[in-house]
Amino acid sequence: MRFAFRLNLLLTLLALALAVSLSAVAVSVTDRAVEDRARDRLRREIDLLADEIGPRLADPERIVDLVRRASRLLGVRVTVIDADGRVLDDSDVPRAQVAGMENHGRRPEVVAARAAGYGTSVRHSATLETDLLYLARTLGPDRARAPVLRLAIPLAELRRIESEYEWILRGAVLAACALLVVVGGVAVVRLARPIRDVTDAALAVARGDLSREGPERGPAEILELSSALSRMKTSLLESVARVEKERRLADAVFETLPDGVVVIDAQYRVIDANRGFRALTATPDPAGRPLVEILRERALFAPFEEAIARRVPTDASVRRDNEVTWQLAVRPLPPGSRAAAVGILRDVTAFERNEAMRRRFVADVSHELRTPVSSIAAAAETLAETDPADPEAPQLVELVRRQAQRMRELIDDLTDLSLIESGEVALSPEKVELGALAAETAEELRGAASSRNVSIRVEGADRITVEGDRRRLGQILRNLLDNAVKFSPAGGTVRIRIDRSDGKPSLSVEDEGPGIPSAEQDRIFQRFYQVDRSRSKVRPGTGLGLAIVKHLAQLHGAEVQVASQPGRGSVFRVTFRRNAGEPGA
């Protein structure tokens, strides 16, 4: 609307200026036209009158009558001037006063007529005290010495005529300008409407209303502008869609990163944080909060301060309570943005534990191998210096055999555990009767148990079967039974019990050994872990048996549990999911 109003106002001002200009031109043109017409009229009349007066110059009386009569008929002032400038007669001057009129030989129109035959002038008449338009003509071939006939019209009459024409022209000009304003106003309204529609559509798009369309009708230029707006909107929509797609992708990547990522500003307030950071810090909504309130530890906050203050990447590893270790990497961001730094937090506790376990594993393997290797080396050196007939030679050979057997068992257990943990062990499932398996295993170890004065008893229900790999199930039971025999005191009894636990098949091995403290019970299934290492020489073993039991039980979908109290023995129970032949067994 403002555009249309301003355009209409401009059009009105232009029309007024045009009307004033045209009126001025019309007045000037009218004045000249009226004067020109008056001169043409006077010339025609003076020519006709000259033909009448010329022959009568010798008779003054006749000239006077003709002058007076012509003045009345033509409505003009008629003057006859002699060659010497003396006025012979003047229609507007009484006859008695003509003789007293001043000499007219130097009047401008008379001078011009003597020079060119005709002469005109517009001036004030000293005789009549009024402004007149004069036209003079010589009467004779010798212009310099000929009498002069002069006609005059009052300018007031001409101005009256001019005024009439001027008002008519002014009215016509004003009417034309008014029509121009009206037509222009209608045109402006018709032109402004599509422009306003295009403007409204552009403003709507700028406000985010991308569904708004431009006008579909109007002048070609407006349609072209509307088409350009539509193309711009389409391009904007495509750009917005691409940006939104990229933003969703970035958000998805940001949220699904396993590490904790946090973005902070120069005041150390959190701008954004991903799911990993929220989980690590147990902060559901960290945005806008001071980082120091979330981390709560100086060691965790210091890398952020250093990175922002010095504008350098900062890395740190922080050990927290409960043996939890976090690794931090803080990177400053380029200046000019709202964010000052981004920090990546990673919980490396499992990695540190695995690394510690790896080091302990290497140390344990080295320790377990060092004893038999040392024994074999010492026995070999002694044998090299001993006479074969010496009574100690067989004992040394037996020592080498036992230590070699111990090394082979360690290597076999390591190989089995490696295959089991890597998933390379393939089970051969079949129906296995647990009672029969327990009896076979007990018979295998009865000799070793008797050497320690330990008895083995198999108890429980018969014909309880499970689905599994017979050899591997036997390995589970053998490792449990071997441990029970080793840790049972002389005269003790080891019981293998086959029964059901909550309706599920289970086998348990119970001994009367020293028992296991509750704090150690979760760790005895780790590789090489021993509750009391000082007894490892008394009760030799690889330290891998229970780790193998745990992993083989998991392969069969079974669960291993231990119940023990110091000084009251231990019970290891393997519980299976179902009987053989049941659905899902």
Summary of the structure (lengths in Angstrom):
residues: 585
radius of gyration: 65.7
end to end distance: 83.9
largest distance: 202.9
contacts: 1685
relative contact order: 0.05
helix: 55%
strand: 18%
